[in-house]
């Protein structure tokens, strides 16, 4: 059975060979940008009304997980679109974990 390190290296090389690395990059970007998009798009008032910082940290952690998950899904879709030729620009929306590379740039 191949080692995890070898499998990860093969996956990284195959993504690098395709020219589009959305599957690897968008979850990382989504973990950072996801909370900003989710809290910034709420129309204000994004506070939890808590006295301590533990609830705010939990909200940021959950939103980072949502951004990373959305980035993984849209990253895979974006890579498939880039490989199939649907995407004119394979790097469009690389910073938005909730959009693929064929969605209009916001």
Phi, psi and omega in degrees: 000130182294150180286160179297321180297317180293318179296318178295320178296319178295319178295318179295318179294323180291322177291319179295326180290332181284341179092353179230126183246033183297325182297326179270325187276320187294326175295324179291314178296320181296326179294330180270315187274334182307310178299326180294316180292316182293319179282327181282336182268006184276001179079024178091169177071023187297010181283158181261353180072028183259154178273336181246169183273356183294321179292320178296320178295321178294319178296315178297321179296316179294316179295326175294321176295320177296316179297320179293318178295316178295322178295323178295314181295310181290334176293317177296315178299318180296320179293321177295319178295322179291320180290329181274353178088007179289328185268122177290323178236105183293347181258007178293141178059031180294336183271348184255110182288351182255011181225145175269177183282355174259354176286152176298141180288129180273000000 
